[in-house]
Amino acid sequence: MKIKKGYDTTAAKRGQEAFSLVEVTIGMGIIGTSAVALFAGFTSGFFNMEMARENLRATQIMLEKTETIRLYSWDQVNTAGFVPVTFSAPYDPNSTNSGIIYNGRLVIGACPLPVSYSNDMRQITVSLNWRTGNLDRSRTFTTYIARNGLQNYIY
C-alpha cells in the first residue's frame, strides 16, 4: 500500500480559520473583568494602607500626650489650665503641606476606681478626631497617673 503525499486541502483550510466575533467578544469581556478586578484590588490595598498609617499616627499622638503628662508634677497636673484641653497635630510634622489635621481633646478627671488611694490618682482621656476623605474618624485612649509616679524619679 502506498501513501499519497499530495496536497491536503483540510490542513490548508484549518490554517486560514479565524476566531468568530462571539469568541472575541467573550475574550475581551474576560480580559476587561480581570483588569477591573486588578485595579479594584490596588485601590482597596492603597486605601487600607492609608487607614493603617493614619491609625498609627493617631496612636503616636495620643501616646505622646499621655507620656508628656506623666512627666508633669502632681501640682502641675492638678492646676487648672496648665495642661491644654484641646490641641491639634498634623499627620506629618515635617511637611509644609497641611494634609490631615488631628484635632484632640484631653480630659483629666478623678480616678473612678473605688479604692482608698483614688485621691492620689487621676484618669486621663485623650480623644482624637480627623477626617479621611468623606469619613469622620476618631480614636480614644484612657490611662491613669499617680501622685508618686514617674515624674518623681525624673526630676
Backbone hydrogen bonds, N-H to C=O, Kabsch-Sander energy under -0.5 kcal/mol:
donor,donor_aa,acceptor,acceptor_aa,energy
4,K,2,K,-0.5
9,T,7,Y,-0.7
12,A,8,D,-1.1
13,K,9,T,-1.8
14,R,10,T,-1.9
15,G,11,A,-1.5
16,Q,12,A,-0.7
16,Q,13,K,-0.7
17,E,13,K,-0.5
17,E,14,R,-0.8
24,V,20,S,-2.0
25,T,21,L,-2.2
26,I,22,V,-2.4
27,G,23,E,-2.4
28,M,24,V,-2.5
29,G,25,T,-2.1
30,I,26,I,-2.1
31,I,27,G,-2.3
32,G,28,M,-2.8
33,T,29,G,-2.4
34,S,30,I,-2.2
35,A,31,I,-2.3
36,V,32,G,-2.4
37,A,33,T,-2.3
38,L,34,S,-2.2
39,F,35,A,-2.4
40,A,36,V,-2.2
41,G,37,A,-2.0
42,F,38,L,-2.0
43,T,39,F,-2.4
44,S,40,A,-2.5
45,G,41,G,-2.4
46,F,42,F,-2.6
47,F,43,T,-2.3
48,N,44,S,-2.4
49,M,45,G,-2.1
50,E,46,F,-2.1
51,M,47,F,-2.3
52,A,48,N,-2.2
53,R,49,M,-2.3
54,E,50,E,-2.3
55,N,51,M,-2.4
56,L,52,A,-2.3
57,R,53,R,-2.4
58,A,54,E,-2.3
59,T,55,N,-2.2
60,Q,56,L,-2.2
61,I,57,R,-2.4
62,M,58,A,-2.4
63,L,59,T,-2.4
64,E,60,Q,-2.4
65,K,61,I,-2.2
66,T,62,M,-2.3
67,E,63,L,-2.6
68,T,64,E,-1.9
69,I,65,K,-2.0
70,R,66,T,-1.9
71,L,67,E,-0.7
71,L,68,T,-0.9
72,Y,69,I,-1.2
77,V,73,S,-2.2
78,N,74,W,-1.8
79,T,75,D,-0.7
79,T,76,Q,-0.6
80,A,78,N,-0.6
82,F,79,T,-1.6
83,V,79,T,-0.6
87,F,104,G,-1.8
89,A,102,Y,-2.4
91,Y,98,S,-0.5
91,Y,100,I,-2.1
95,S,92,D,-1.4
102,Y,89,A,-3.5
102,Y,100,I,-0.5
103,N,101,I,-0.6
103,N,129,N,-2.8
104,G,87,F,-3.5
104,G,102,Y,-0.5
105,R,127,S,-2.3
106,L,85,V,-3.3
107,V,125,T,-2.5
109,G,107,V,-0.6
109,G,123,Q,-2.9
111,C,118,S,-0.6
111,C,121,M,-0.9
115,V,113,L,-1.9
118,S,115,V,-1.4
120,D,117,Y,-1.6
121,M,118,S,-1.3
122,R,145,I,-2.2
123,Q,109,G,-2.5
124,I,143,T,-3.2
125,T,107,V,-2.5
126,V,141,F,-3.1
127,S,105,R,-2.8
127,S,125,T,-0.5
128,L,139,R,-3.0
129,N,103,N,-2.4
130,W,137,R,-2.3
132,T,135,L,-2.7
133,G,131,R,-0.6
135,L,132,T,-2.7
136,D,134,N,-0.5
137,R,130,W,-3.3
137,R,135,L,-0.6
139,R,128,L,-1.9
141,F,126,V,-2.7
143,T,124,I,-2.6
145,I,122,R,-2.2
147,R,120,D,-2.6
149,G,146,A,-1.1
151,Q,70,R,-0.7
152,N,149,G,-1.2
153,Y,150,L,-1.6
154,I,150,L,-1.1
155,Y,151,Q,-1.6
